[in-house]
């Protein structure tokens, strides 16, 4: 594990740690982990120059399961931590990963501002439309009438589900895609494209929770690859996103905004700053 | 305010030291405001009990300031009769009231303004020559607006000439020659400069009164030295962006005030648990809640020391003068980087937003340096949270091969793997406490001045008033020792015990209704005697006379 150097090439397995995941058997997140590490390897990245940053939740455990640099931070704050890291260290590949509760509920404000700030990083949300770690509460993406859990109010929340992709587009994200954990190779390709694309790339990956949302096993029959050309036109992308049923996978929008941040370049010595205060 | 800043510049030019605070209401722009200036031939770190001169250009909203503008029968009130009668609150002080027809005098000068008449008059009354004034006017106006410059110079001269006939003025002692370089700085800009001197190259912050000038300074200064500034969407983002940047190897800082600090406490806990260096400058204002945003209080002490959940040892330091905001922030960065934890720099509104003329501060050698990790031998696992004797574990910089680890707020083993074992928890708790307790903080833990039977223990902006009170008491034959704590947490039991040797009485001075500092000292230290407490709330500043009166009664 410690044998990383600058000339070696790395396979997907080199990006995995030997920490055993806490995930339930059959959880979609195992496949997402494989897609991420495959994408890292396919891009020729090096574990010590790559980082995975997360918040709190089932899927947010992912940094410990990779052999990259990583931060398992606090609930909802993954994007803030990840943007700070990338702005301080533009040379690193930064991926931020987590779940729908972490990203869209407690972390919702950071999601909006990360989209519009457009820092060059990739944000993966493993969406299973439920809080798994706390045993089955509805999340922002849960269907309004879902009440199959004792943790959900009878009849469901009655609230319109959050539409992460449409909100990402409206907020200024530069790359928007949907993947499915049941298609690890296709998802790995999408992730690799997302990492390559400048600015803020958002990839929603439908990843079933077979413990609290058993019906999501059926996603393998409903998720479909759309194989359409990604549009650079936000209006066309909006139409695409607002008319889809949530099961279309692929790269749905590819913007051309330059990434946030200026080159770090010192023009003054620290002692030059004294001048402003000297009488 | 413009005229007041020019006045200060001219006083500095003439060789005086100064402290300049401002008072304004909650208006967004314009409206009534008061400039509170104290000048002297020695460095000034405190407001006085009363003002010698009050110059009122008008009386608009003056009731709001009444308590902040204490006068005595020795004071002079200069006012324009055309602005109406002097309010009763000032008549009652017995101050001498003199009339200066600022409006009329200004009218005689093309483009003339009453504030320039006022500026000339005050300068004349206290003995600042017209030369430095015109020089200052030249610096700010000559290039841009020659006509405004001419009008201003004429106004200042007319004001000075008129004031010469008023009589009864208090003239300052002649200023000493400027033998060393002098600086003009606010505490908030000073904190920003200290941060950069200490090695900070990343700041994410969200605007909040009275801390905004820290981010204002860093937003323009950081890029010049190759650093990054981000205006975050909120304080949650501020602190967490700083943690990400710090993990990446850059010393990071954010600044805020009480409400923002409340939002940051979860992030501070992550800094402690994951051992990620970060500095937060808290410019304290009056709380709780939104409180009084533009005024000073020292009532964030409890949240600073005790606000984090769990057992979360961290650093709390406090500057004790406007100039010391530079040093203490720099030192705070050095400590956070050395000890891989959160450091709160507890400034306050009276320090942060006051402008002072000071001797140029020394550029001290505290630049944050982390204990850098080396890659483990082949086949060995890197231990990010290694249980070292000092408690400080080597910390890698991402990009370094072989040291990949996950920084975690979950309790963890020495390698960083999450663990719920009690043995791991105890080991890491011990380690995180040990590194703070055993560190050598040198003699910067406190500012200690004088000797005496009485010790005055204080912190932050109360220090200046306490210093002046101790000096007055000495003139009365009462000897007191001033101890101003710069290192609030962790405690230094032996150091304070040594400093209190021979002391038979203790007075604790602070600006908190609950006496938070007194309680902290009594709870954390074995004091040799039960201290007396002079603690009261903001927003009025602690004045030397209050402390002096208490010292007189204690010295009987």
Interface residues (C-beta under 8 A of the other chain):
Chain A: X1 X2 X3 X4 X5 X6 X19 X46 X47 X48 X49 X51 X53 X63 X64 X67 X68 X69 X70 X71 X72 X73 X74 X76 X77 X80 X81 X82 X83 X84 X85 X86 X87 X88 X89 X91 X92 X109 X110 X112 X113 X261 X262 X264 X265 X266 X267 X268 X269 X270 X271 X272 X273 X274 X277 X278 X279
Chain B: X12 X13 X178 X181 X182 X183 X184 X185 X189 X193 X196 X197 X201 X202 X204 X221 X223 X224 X225 X226 X227 X228 X230 X232 X233 X234 X236 X237 X240 X241 X242 X243 X244 X245 X246 X247 X248 X249 X250 X252 X266 X267 X269 X270 X274 X357 X360 X363 X375 X376 X377 X378 X379 X380 X381 X382 X398 X399 X400 X401 X402 X403 X404 X405 X406 X407 X408 X409 X410 X416 X417 X418
